[in-house]
Amino acid sequence: MAQKNALKALNKSCKDVLKSKSLFGGKVIVFEGDFRQVLSVIKKGSRKQIVNASLCPSYIWHHFRVLKLTRNLRLTIGQPLAGIKETKKFSKWLLDIGEGNIGGPNEGMTKKEILDDLLIEQCDDPIIKLIQFVYLGILNSSQDPTYFQQRGLLALTNDVVHEINDRLLKFFPGYPIDYLSSDYVAKSDYIDENVDPTLYSTKILSGLKISGVPNPKLILKVGVPVILLRNIDKKRKGDYATALGFRLFFWVRI
């Protein structure tokens, strides 16, 4: 999905290094990508400029041999026949939308018919309706690791993620327990020694919600699963992350 100028520079560099006039110096180059996904980013560019920056309009494209994958092994292996048919139906529907075969011309606004099993029926609280559909029977299956591996919700922003987590927490019985972070301003080479550390109060630090970093207040209940995604302190050993994960889980199980 790189811009054609980058591949053009790679082609010239390979010819120069290998002292050959053949494309990429005679070497076999394998490119992987899907033009239905994110194209090259052109700041304030029009549709024509974005398409023109892709690989297809380049003179290199005529020397390519396109190979297409036709079977989704990740979603079909080990699945029953009914599940495979449902997966193929959904995949075909997505491809038809991407190719503009549904809803007529897609140069402007157009109407697309969404499958019935993907719609949320009219209700007062659609988020609760979605949670009940995806996490059906969560109280009886919360201790099964495969239960959470087979389902999940995608959200556009972290605020929506926090809202869904708060809603799911209410499904579990018991009283919630708050775990607060220990916030302080660490000494760094980028901070002037003359700067007063009191300017950065813990109240301001605890109000920051950064992507990839846990919230300053963690609300848990007994039996609620905890997933540790990464080790924040990369200077320490990997065992620190494992120990932290077990420690959190042990606190919850008491």
C-alpha positions as a LaTeX table, in Angstrom:
\begin{tabular}{lrrr}
\hline
Residue & $x$ (\AA) & $y$ (\AA) & $z$ (\AA) \\
\hline
Met1 & 0.00 & 0.00 & 0.00 \\
Ala2 & 3.05 & 2.25 & $-0.28$ \\
Gln3 & 3.06 & 5.15 & $-2.74$ \\
Lys4 & 4.24 & 4.43 & $-6.25$ \\
Asn5 & 7.12 & 6.92 & $-5.91$ \\
Ala6 & 8.58 & 4.86 & $-3.05$ \\
Leu7 & 8.50 & 1.70 & $-5.18$ \\
Lys8 & 9.93 & 3.62 & $-8.08$ \\
Ala9 & 12.87 & 4.65 & $-5.90$ \\
Leu10 & 13.29 & 1.04 & $-4.76$ \\
Asn11 & 13.37 & $-0.10$ & $-8.37$ \\
Lys12 & 16.08 & 2.40 & $-9.30$ \\
Ser13 & 18.13 & 1.55 & $-6.19$ \\
Cys14 & 18.02 & $-2.19$ & $-6.95$ \\
Lys15 & 19.09 & $-1.56$ & $-10.54$ \\
Asp16 & 21.96 & 0.61 & $-9.34$ \\
Val17 & 23.19 & $-1.78$ & $-6.64$ \\
Leu18 & 22.87 & $-4.94$ & $-8.74$ \\
Lys19 & 24.07 & $-3.19$ & $-11.92$ \\
Ser20 & 21.17 & $-4.58$ & $-13.92$ \\
Lys21 & 18.62 & $-3.00$ & $-16.24$ \\
Ser22 & 15.92 & $-5.52$ & $-15.27$ \\
Leu23 & 13.03 & $-4.56$ & $-13.02$ \\
Phe24 & 14.23 & $-4.46$ & $-9.39$ \\
Gly25 & 17.63 & $-5.60$ & $-10.61$ \\
Gly26 & 16.26 & $-8.97$ & $-11.66$ \\
Lys27 & 15.13 & $-9.87$ & $-8.15$ \\
Val28 & 11.71 & $-11.34$ & $-7.38$ \\
Ile29 & 9.77 & $-8.94$ & $-5.15$ \\
Val30 & 6.59 & $-10.01$ & $-3.37$ \\
Phe31 & 4.08 & $-7.32$ & $-2.40$ \\
Glu32 & 1.11 & $-7.96$ & $-0.13$ \\
Gly33 & $-1.93$ & $-5.76$ & 0.30 \\
Asp34 & $-5.55$ & $-5.07$ & $-0.52$ \\
Phe35 & $-6.68$ & $-1.94$ & $-2.32$ \\
Arg36 & $-10.01$ & $-2.17$ & $-0.52$ \\
Gln37 & $-8.16$ & $-1.24$ & 2.65 \\
Val38 & $-6.38$ & 2.03 & 3.47 \\
Leu39 & $-4.82$ & 3.68 & 0.41 \\
Ser40 & $-1.87$ & 6.02 & 0.42 \\
Val41 & $-2.46$ & 9.15 & 2.49 \\
Ile42 & $-2.34$ & 12.41 & 0.52 \\
Lys43 & $-2.84$ & 15.49 & 2.67 \\
Lys44 & $-5.90$ & 17.39 & 1.48 \\
Gly45 & $-5.80$ & 15.32 & $-1.70$ \\
Ser46 & $-8.73$ & 14.65 & $-3.98$ \\
Arg47 & $-9.95$ & 11.20 & $-4.93$ \\
Lys48 & $-8.04$ & 11.43 & $-8.21$ \\
Gln49 & $-4.78$ & 12.32 & $-6.45$ \\
Ile50 & $-5.15$ & 9.50 & $-3.93$ \\
Val51 & $-5.81$ & 6.89 & $-6.62$ \\
Asn52 & $-2.97$ & 8.26 & $-8.75$ \\
Ala53 & $-0.54$ & 7.82 & $-5.82$ \\
Ser54 & $-1.27$ & 4.08 & $-5.61$ \\
Leu55 & 0.69 & 1.38 & $-7.37$ \\
Cys56 & $-1.83$ & 0.64 & $-10.14$ \\
Pro57 & $-1.15$ & 3.78 & $-12.28$ \\
Ser58 & 2.61 & 3.15 & $-12.13$ \\
Tyr59 & 4.54 & 1.62 & $-15.02$ \\
Ile60 & 5.73 & $-1.06$ & $-12.60$ \\
Trp61 & 2.21 & $-2.46$ & $-12.25$ \\
His62 & 2.25 & $-3.97$ & $-15.77$ \\
His63 & 5.11 & $-6.28$ & $-14.75$ \\
Phe64 & 3.23 & $-7.70$ & $-11.76$ \\
Arg65 & 1.55 & $-11.06$ & $-11.56$ \\
Val66 & $-1.51$ & $-10.83$ & $-9.30$ \\
Leu67 & $-2.22$ & $-13.79$ & $-7.02$ \\
Lys68 & $-5.50$ & $-13.88$ & $-5.11$ \\
Leu69 & $-6.40$ & $-15.79$ & $-1.96$ \\
Thr70 & $-9.78$ & $-17.48$ & $-2.28$ \\
Arg71 & $-10.11$ & $-19.43$ & 0.98 \\
Asn72 & $-10.17$ & $-17.96$ & 4.47 \\
Leu73 & $-8.37$ & $-20.63$ & 6.46 \\
Arg74 & $-8.51$ & $-18.68$ & 9.70 \\
Leu75 & $-12.31$ & $-18.60$ & 9.74 \\
Thr76 & $-13.15$ & $-21.93$ & 8.11 \\
Ile77 & $-10.79$ & $-24.53$ & 9.60 \\
Gly78 & $-12.48$ & $-26.49$ & 12.35 \\
Gln79 & $-15.84$ & $-24.82$ & 11.80 \\
Pro80 & $-19.08$ & $-26.71$ & 11.04 \\
Leu81 & $-20.52$ & $-26.64$ & 7.54 \\
Ala82 & $-23.30$ & $-24.24$ & 8.56 \\
Gly83 & $-20.75$ & $-21.80$ & 10.01 \\
Ile84 & $-18.63$ & $-21.93$ & 6.84 \\
Lys85 & $-21.65$ & $-21.12$ & 4.66 \\
Glu86 & $-22.56$ & $-18.20$ & 6.93 \\
Thr87 & $-18.97$ & $-16.90$ & 6.77 \\
Lys88 & $-18.91$ & $-17.10$ & 2.96 \\
Lys89 & $-22.26$ & $-15.30$ & 2.78 \\
Phe90 & $-21.02$ & $-12.47$ & 4.97 \\
Ser91 & $-17.71$ & $-12.21$ & 3.06 \\
Lys92 & $-19.52$ & $-11.99$ & $-0.28$ \\
Trp93 & $-21.78$ & $-9.26$ & 1.11 \\
Leu94 & $-18.77$ & $-7.22$ & 2.22 \\
Leu95 & $-17.07$ & $-7.60$ & $-1.17$ \\
Asp96 & $-20.23$ & $-6.59$ & $-3.00$ \\
Ile97 & $-20.38$ & $-3.39$ & $-0.93$ \\
Gly98 & $-16.72$ & $-2.64$ & $-1.63$ \\
Glu99 & $-17.16$ & $-3.19$ & $-5.37$ \\
Gly100 & $-20.36$ & $-1.14$ & $-5.53$ \\
Asn101 & $-22.63$ & $-4.03$ & $-6.54$ \\
Ile102 & $-25.21$ & $-3.20$ & $-3.86$ \\
Gly103 & $-27.33$ & $-0.09$ & $-3.82$ \\
Gly104 & $-26.61$ & 1.16 & $-7.33$ \\
Pro105 & $-23.98$ & 3.77 & $-8.26$ \\
Asn106 & $-21.83$ & 4.83 & $-5.31$ \\
Glu107 & $-20.37$ & 8.08 & $-6.63$ \\
Gly108 & $-22.48$ & 9.95 & $-4.12$ \\
Met109 & $-24.98$ & 9.04 & $-1.42$ \\
Thr110 & $-26.66$ & 5.69 & $-1.87$ \\
Lys111 & $-28.70$ & 3.25 & 0.19 \\
Lys112 & $-27.28$ & $-0.11$ & 1.24 \\
Glu113 & $-29.39$ & $-2.97$ & 2.49 \\
Ile114 & $-27.91$ & $-4.41$ & 5.70 \\
Leu115 & $-28.47$ & $-8.06$ & 6.59 \\
Asp116 & $-31.16$ & $-8.67$ & 9.17 \\
Asp117 & $-28.86$ & $-10.55$ & 11.56 \\
Leu118 & $-26.54$ & $-7.51$ & 11.74 \\
Leu119 & $-29.24$ & $-5.07$ & 12.81 \\
Ile120 & $-30.22$ & $-4.07$ & 16.32 \\
Glu121 & $-33.96$ & $-3.96$ & 16.74 \\
Gln122 & $-35.53$ & $-0.72$ & 17.85 \\
Cys123 & $-35.12$ & $-0.41$ & 21.60 \\
Asp124 & $-34.57$ & 2.21 & 24.28 \\
Asp125 & $-30.95$ & 1.18 & 24.97 \\
Pro126 & $-29.16$ & $-0.24$ & 21.89 \\
Ile127 & $-25.84$ & $-0.73$ & 23.75 \\
Ile128 & $-27.46$ & $-3.07$ & 26.29 \\
Lys129 & $-29.17$ & $-4.88$ & 23.43 \\
Leu130 & $-25.84$ & $-5.36$ & 21.69 \\
Ile131 & $-24.13$ & $-6.55$ & 24.89 \\
Gln132 & $-26.90$ & $-9.08$ & 25.55 \\
Phe133 & $-26.56$ & $-10.40$ & 22.00 \\
Val134 & $-22.75$ & $-10.74$ & 22.00 \\
Tyr135 & $-22.17$ & $-11.74$ & 25.64 \\
Leu136 & $-25.16$ & $-13.99$ & 26.16 \\
Gly137 & $-24.72$ & $-16.08$ & 29.31 \\
Ile138 & $-21.60$ & $-14.21$ & 30.45 \\
Leu139 & $-22.15$ & $-15.02$ & 34.15 \\
Asn140 & $-22.12$ & $-18.77$ & 33.51 \\
Ser141 & $-19.20$ & $-18.68$ & 31.05 \\
Ser142 & $-16.92$ & $-15.99$ & 32.50 \\
Gln143 & $-14.43$ & $-18.62$ & 33.75 \\
Asp144 & $-14.13$ & $-20.24$ & 30.31 \\
Pro145 & $-11.17$ & $-18.68$ & 28.39 \\
Thr146 & $-12.61$ & $-19.70$ & 25.01 \\
Tyr147 & $-15.78$ & $-17.73$ & 25.73 \\
Phe148 & $-14.00$ & $-14.37$ & 25.36 \\
Gln149 & $-11.81$ & $-15.62$ & 22.49 \\
Gln150 & $-14.88$ & $-16.23$ & 20.34 \\
Arg151 & $-16.58$ & $-12.86$ & 20.80 \\
Gly152 & $-15.81$ & $-9.18$ & 21.09 \\
Leu153 & $-17.09$ & $-5.68$ & 20.39 \\
Leu154 & $-15.38$ & $-3.09$ & 18.19 \\
Ala155 & $-15.62$ & 0.59 & 19.07 \\
Leu156 & $-14.50$ & 3.77 & 17.33 \\
Thr157 & $-13.32$ & 5.63 & 20.44 \\
Asn158 & $-11.98$ & 4.77 & 23.89 \\
Asp159 & $-14.95$ & 6.52 & 25.48 \\
Val160 & $-17.28$ & 3.95 & 23.94 \\
Val161 & $-15.00$ & 1.15 & 25.17 \\
His162 & $-15.13$ & 2.49 & 28.73 \\
Glu163 & $-18.92$ & 2.78 & 28.54 \\
Ile164 & $-19.28$ & $-0.82$ & 27.37 \\
Asn165 & $-16.93$ & $-2.05$ & 30.11 \\
Asp166 & $-18.94$ & $-0.18$ & 32.74 \\
Arg167 & $-22.16$ & $-1.69$ & 31.42 \\
Leu168 & $-20.68$ & $-5.20$ & 31.43 \\
Leu169 & $-19.41$ & $-4.75$ & 34.99 \\
Lys170 & $-22.96$ & $-4.17$ & 36.19 \\
Phe171 & $-23.96$ & $-7.65$ & 35.02 \\
Phe172 & $-21.70$ & $-9.24$ & 37.66 \\
Pro173 & $-23.09$ & $-9.50$ & 41.20 \\
Gly174 & $-21.30$ & $-8.05$ & 44.20 \\
Tyr175 & $-19.89$ & $-4.71$ & 45.23 \\
Pro176 & $-17.37$ & $-2.91$ & 43.00 \\
Ile177 & $-13.89$ & $-2.16$ & 44.34 \\
Asp178 & $-11.90$ & 0.85 & 43.12 \\
Tyr179 & $-8.14$ & 0.54 & 42.51 \\
Leu180 & $-6.48$ & 3.92 & 42.07 \\
Ser181 & $-3.21$ & 4.52 & 40.26 \\
Ser182 & $-0.15$ & 5.98 & 41.97 \\
Asp183 & 0.60 & 9.12 & 39.97 \\
Tyr184 & 3.68 & 11.30 & 40.33 \\
Val185 & 5.96 & 13.35 & 38.09 \\
Ala186 & 9.10 & 11.36 & 37.33 \\
Lys187 & 12.42 & 13.11 & 36.84 \\
Ser188 & 13.45 & 13.29 & 33.22 \\
Asp189 & 16.12 & 14.89 & 31.08 \\
Tyr190 & 13.37 & 16.72 & 29.22 \\
Ile191 & 12.06 & 18.50 & 32.33 \\
Asp192 & 13.85 & 21.59 & 33.52 \\
Glu193 & 15.07 & 21.36 & 37.12 \\
Asn194 & 13.71 & 24.84 & 37.78 \\
Val195 & 10.15 & 23.75 & 36.96 \\
Asp196 & 8.01 & 23.36 & 40.07 \\
Pro197 & 6.72 & 19.75 & 40.22 \\
Thr198 & 3.65 & 20.92 & 42.12 \\
Leu199 & 2.36 & 22.45 & 38.89 \\
Tyr200 & 1.63 & 18.93 & 37.72 \\
Ser201 & $-0.81$ & 17.84 & 40.38 \\
Thr202 & $-1.88$ & 14.23 & 40.74 \\
Lys203 & $-5.42$ & 15.36 & 40.01 \\
Ile204 & $-4.38$ & 16.44 & 36.53 \\
Leu205 & $-2.39$ & 13.23 & 35.97 \\
Ser206 & $-5.27$ & 11.04 & 37.13 \\
Gly207 & $-7.57$ & 12.79 & 34.67 \\
Leu208 & $-5.50$ & 11.75 & 31.66 \\
Lys209 & $-6.89$ & 8.85 & 29.62 \\
Ile210 & $-4.23$ & 7.76 & 27.13 \\
Ser211 & $-4.65$ & 5.10 & 24.48 \\
Gly212 & $-2.79$ & 1.91 & 25.39 \\
Val213 & $-2.49$ & 2.87 & 29.07 \\
Pro214 & $-4.97$ & 1.70 & 31.74 \\
Asn215 & $-7.30$ & 4.26 & 33.25 \\
Pro216 & $-6.23$ & 5.84 & 36.56 \\
Lys217 & $-9.17$ & 4.16 & 38.30 \\
Leu218 & $-9.77$ & 0.45 & 37.82 \\
Ile219 & $-13.16$ & $-0.82$ & 39.00 \\
Leu220 & $-13.36$ & $-4.57$ & 39.62 \\
Lys221 & $-15.64$ & $-7.14$ & 41.17 \\
Val222 & $-15.09$ & $-10.67$ & 42.42 \\
Gly223 & $-15.05$ & $-13.02$ & 39.43 \\
Val224 & $-14.49$ & $-10.32$ & 36.80 \\
Pro225 & $-11.78$ & $-11.44$ & 34.32 \\
Val226 & $-8.70$ & $-9.22$ & 33.97 \\
Ile227 & $-6.55$ & $-9.22$ & 30.84 \\
Leu228 & $-3.03$ & $-7.76$ & 30.87 \\
Leu229 & $-2.08$ & $-6.75$ & 27.34 \\
Arg230 & 1.44 & $-5.42$ & 27.75 \\
Asn231 & 4.18 & $-4.53$ & 30.19 \\
Ile232 & 4.19 & $-0.76$ & 30.68 \\
Asp233 & 7.63 & $-0.78$ & 32.33 \\
Lys234 & 9.70 & $-2.08$ & 29.41 \\
Lys235 & 12.99 & $-1.67$ & 31.30 \\
Arg236 & 12.08 & $-4.54$ & 33.60 \\
Lys237 & 11.91 & $-8.21$ & 32.73 \\
Gly238 & 8.94 & $-9.84$ & 31.10 \\
Asp239 & 8.27 & $-11.77$ & 34.32 \\
Tyr240 & 7.15 & $-8.48$ & 35.88 \\
Ala241 & 4.19 & $-8.31$ & 33.49 \\
Thr242 & 3.26 & $-11.91$ & 34.21 \\
Ala243 & 3.50 & $-11.39$ & 37.95 \\
Leu244 & 1.42 & $-8.24$ & 37.73 \\
Gly245 & $-1.26$ & $-10.06$ & 35.79 \\
Phe246 & $-1.50$ & $-12.88$ & 38.31 \\
Arg247 & $-1.44$ & $-10.39$ & 41.17 \\
Leu248 & $-4.42$ & $-8.49$ & 39.79 \\
Phe249 & $-6.30$ & $-11.70$ & 39.20 \\
Phe250 & $-5.47$ & $-12.92$ & 42.72 \\
Trp251 & $-6.81$ & $-9.70$ & 44.21 \\
Val252 & $-10.06$ & $-10.16$ & 42.33 \\
Arg253 & $-10.52$ & $-13.78$ & 43.33 \\
Ile254 & $-10.16$ & $-13.17$ & 47.08 \\
\hline
\end{tabular}
